[in-house]
Amino acid sequence: MASKDTQGVPDVVANRMARRIAIGTGIPTLMGMGVFVGSYLLVSRQILDIAPSTTLAASGACFFLGLLGLSFGVLSASWEEQPGSLLGTEQIGLNISRLRSSMKSTPIGSTPKTTGPKSSPPKSSSKKR
């Protein structure tokens, strides 16, 4: 069983990230589904003639915003006791630098580099004088 010191993300920070992710991905995802519903209603009631490609592009843009919201939710969460600001934009740079330093210190799935095959020590050459 892992101790609290070796545990990855503290519960307070994980909950903060989950809230930010839910908002950052939830709203754009609902908007993306709303584009389909709204487009259907407008076309079926002959209010507007909307091309299917336009509906697809608009909903795709909303789902892409949701993907960005996922990253923003993780990177904007404060790792301190205090929750930070509402948007957490001041935490993004700090969290990216933490991410980079953790990736440098513990490479996943990598093996130690070797300089090549081990060879015997060089033979000393005796020179005649």
The 8 nearest C-alpha neighbors of each residue, nearest first, counted from 0:
[[1, 2, 3, 6, 5, 4, 7, 8],
 [2, 0, 5, 6, 3, 4, 7, 8],
 [1, 3, 4, 5, 6, 0, 7, 9],
 [2, 4, 6, 5, 1, 9, 7, 0],
 [5, 3, 2, 6, 1, 7, 9, 8],
 [6, 4, 3, 2, 1, 7, 8, 0],
 [5, 7, 3, 4, 8, 2, 1, 9],
 [8, 6, 5, 9, 4, 3, 10, 13],
 [7, 9, 13, 6, 10, 12, 11, 78],
 [8, 10, 12, 11, 13, 7, 6, 78],
 [11, 9, 13, 12, 14, 8, 15, 7],
 [12, 10, 14, 13, 9, 15, 80, 8],
 [11, 13, 15, 9, 14, 10, 78, 16],
 [14, 12, 10, 16, 15, 11, 17, 9],
 [15, 13, 17, 11, 16, 12, 10, 18],
 [14, 16, 12, 18, 13, 17, 76, 11],
 [15, 17, 13, 19, 14, 73, 18, 76],
 [16, 18, 14, 20, 19, 15, 21, 13],
 [19, 17, 21, 15, 20, 16, 14, 22],
 [18, 20, 72, 16, 22, 17, 21, 23],
 [19, 21, 72, 23, 17, 69, 22, 18],
 [22, 20, 18, 25, 19, 24, 23, 17],
 [21, 23, 25, 19, 20, 24, 26, 18],
 [24, 22, 68, 20, 21, 19, 25, 69],
 [23, 25, 65, 68, 21, 22, 27, 20],
 [26, 24, 22, 28, 21, 27, 23, 29],
 [25, 27, 29, 28, 24, 22, 30, 23],
 [28, 26, 30, 65, 61, 29, 25, 24],
 [29, 27, 31, 25, 30, 26, 62, 65],
 [28, 30, 32, 26, 31, 27, 33, 25],
 [29, 31, 33, 27, 28, 32, 26, 34],
 [32, 30, 58, 61, 28, 34, 33, 29],
 [33, 31, 29, 35, 34, 30, 28, 36],
 [32, 34, 30, 36, 35, 31, 37, 29],
 [33, 35, 37, 31, 32, 36, 58, 38],
 [36, 34, 38, 32, 33, 37, 39, 54],
 [35, 37, 33, 39, 38, 34, 40, 32],
 [38, 36, 40, 34, 39, 35, 33, 41],
 [37, 39, 41, 35, 40, 36, 34, 42],
 [38, 40, 36, 42, 37, 41, 43, 35],
 [39, 41, 37, 43, 38, 42, 44, 36],
 [40, 42, 46, 38, 47, 39, 44, 43],
 [41, 43, 45, 39, 44, 40, 47, 48],
 [44, 42, 40, 45, 41, 39, 46, 38],
 [45, 43, 46, 42, 41, 40, 47, 39],
 [46, 44, 42, 43, 47, 41, 48, 40],
 [45, 47, 41, 44, 42, 48, 43, 40],
 [48, 46, 41, 45, 42, 49, 44, 38],
 [47, 49, 42, 50, 45, 46, 41, 38],
 [50, 48, 47, 51, 42, 53, 38, 54],
 [49, 51, 53, 52, 48, 54, 55, 42],
 [50, 52, 54, 53, 55, 49, 56, 38],
 [53, 51, 55, 50, 54, 56, 49, 57],
 [54, 52, 56, 50, 51, 55, 57, 49],
 [55, 53, 51, 57, 52, 56, 58, 35],
 [54, 56, 52, 58, 53, 57, 59, 51],
 [55, 57, 59, 53, 54, 58, 52, 60],
 [58, 56, 60, 54, 59, 55, 53, 61],
 [57, 59, 31, 61, 55, 60, 56, 34],
 [58, 60, 56, 62, 61, 57, 55, 63],
 [59, 61, 63, 57, 58, 62, 56, 64],
 [62, 60, 31, 64, 58, 27, 63, 59],
 [61, 63, 65, 59, 64, 60, 28, 31],
 [62, 64, 66, 60, 65, 61, 59, 67],
 [65, 63, 67, 61, 62, 66, 27, 68],
 [66, 64, 24, 68, 62, 27, 63, 67],
 [65, 67, 63, 69, 68, 64, 62, 24],
 [66, 68, 64, 70, 69, 65, 71, 63],
 [69, 67, 23, 65, 71, 24, 66, 70],
 [68, 70, 66, 20, 72, 67, 71, 24],
 [71, 69, 67, 73, 72, 68, 74, 66],
 [70, 72, 68, 74, 69, 73, 75, 67],
 [73, 71, 20, 19, 69, 70, 75, 16],
 [72, 74, 70, 16, 71, 75, 76, 69],
 [73, 75, 71, 91, 72, 76, 94, 70],
 [76, 74, 87, 91, 90, 72, 71, 73],
 [77, 75, 16, 74, 73, 15, 87, 78],
 [76, 78, 79, 82, 83, 90, 75, 12],
 [79, 77, 12, 76, 80, 82, 81, 9],
 [78, 80, 81, 77, 82, 12, 83, 76],
 [81, 79, 82, 78, 77, 11, 12, 83],
 [80, 82, 79, 83, 77, 78, 84, 11],
 [81, 83, 77, 80, 84, 79, 15, 76],
 [84, 82, 81, 77, 87, 85, 76, 79],
 [83, 85, 87, 86, 82, 88, 89, 77],
 [84, 86, 87, 83, 82, 88, 75, 19],
 [87, 85, 88, 84, 75, 83, 89, 19],
 [88, 86, 75, 84, 89, 90, 85, 83],
 [87, 89, 90, 91, 86, 75, 84, 92],
 [88, 90, 87, 91, 92, 75, 93, 84],
 [91, 89, 75, 93, 88, 87, 92, 94],
 [90, 92, 75, 94, 74, 93, 88, 89],
 [93, 91, 95, 94, 90, 96, 89, 88],
 [92, 94, 96, 90, 91, 95, 97, 89],
 [93, 95, 97, 91, 96, 92, 74, 90],
 [96, 94, 98, 92, 97, 93, 91, 99],
 [95, 97, 99, 93, 98, 94, 100, 92],
 [98, 96, 94, 100, 95, 99, 101, 93],
 [97, 99, 95, 101, 96, 100, 94, 102],
 [98, 100, 96, 102, 101, 97, 95, 103],
 [99, 101, 103, 97, 102, 98, 96, 104],
 [102, 100, 104, 98, 103, 99, 97, 105],
 [103, 101, 99, 100, 105, 104, 106, 98],
 [102, 104, 100, 101, 105, 106, 99, 98],
 [103, 105, 101, 102, 100, 106, 99, 107],
 [106, 104, 102, 103, 101, 107, 100, 109],
 [107, 105, 102, 109, 103, 104, 108, 101],
 [108, 106, 109, 105, 102, 110, 103, 104],
 [109, 107, 106, 110, 105, 111, 102, 112],
 [110, 108, 107, 106, 111, 112, 105, 103],
 [109, 111, 112, 108, 106, 107, 113, 105],
 [112, 110, 113, 109, 106, 114, 108, 107],
 [113, 111, 110, 114, 109, 115, 116, 106],
 [112, 114, 115, 111, 116, 110, 117, 109],
 [113, 115, 112, 116, 117, 111, 118, 110],
 [114, 116, 113, 117, 118, 112, 111, 119],
 [117, 115, 118, 114, 113, 119, 112, 120],
 [118, 116, 115, 119, 114, 113, 120, 121],
 [119, 117, 116, 120, 121, 115, 114, 122],
 [118, 120, 121, 117, 122, 116, 123, 115],
 [119, 121, 122, 118, 123, 117, 124, 116],
 [122, 120, 123, 119, 118, 124, 117, 125],
 [123, 121, 124, 120, 119, 125, 118, 126],
 [124, 122, 121, 125, 120, 126, 119, 127],
 [123, 125, 122, 126, 121, 127, 120, 128],
 [124, 126, 123, 127, 122, 128, 121, 120],
 [127, 125, 124, 128, 123, 122, 121, 120],
 [126, 128, 125, 124, 123, 122, 121, 120],
 [127, 126, 125, 124, 123, 122, 121, 120]]
